[in-house]
């Protein structure tokens, strides 16, 4: 019987092409780094949870972000 591993959570700051700034947590799944999820993950979206949009009135939400809209992403480790 194999052991199941829990989620691998990383905190991240994301800037979108429209200027929106999002802070949240990302499950990088089987990847070692957040950049691996972006470069090698097959899903076209990054899912953030406990996400906030400063000044946008959004806090503690789940947000799906298209990888095509990300200008930069910075891990907070």
Secondary structure as the mmCIF struct_conf table of DSSP 4:
data_model
#
loop_
_struct_conf.conf_type_id
_struct_conf.id
_struct_conf.beg_label_comp_id
_struct_conf.beg_label_asym_id
_struct_conf.beg_label_seq_id
_struct_conf.end_label_comp_id
_struct_conf.end_label_asym_id
_struct_conf.end_label_seq_id
HELX_LH_PP_P HELX_LH_PP_P1 UNK A 2 UNK A 5
STRN STRN1 UNK A 9 UNK A 16
TURN_TY1_P TURN_TY1_P1 UNK A 17 UNK A 18
BEND BEND1 UNK A 19 UNK A 19
STRN STRN2 UNK A 21 UNK A 27
TURN_TY1_P TURN_TY1_P2 UNK A 29 UNK A 30
BEND BEND2 UNK A 32 UNK A 33
HELX_RH_AL_P HELX_RH_AL_P1 UNK A 34 UNK A 40
BEND BEND3 UNK A 42 UNK A 42
BEND BEND4 UNK A 44 UNK A 44
STRN STRN3 UNK A 45 UNK A 53
TURN_TY1_P TURN_TY1_P3 UNK A 54 UNK A 57
STRN STRN4 UNK A 58 UNK A 66
HELX_RH_3T_P HELX_RH_3T_P1 UNK A 67 UNK A 69
STRN STRN5 UNK A 70 UNK A 76
#
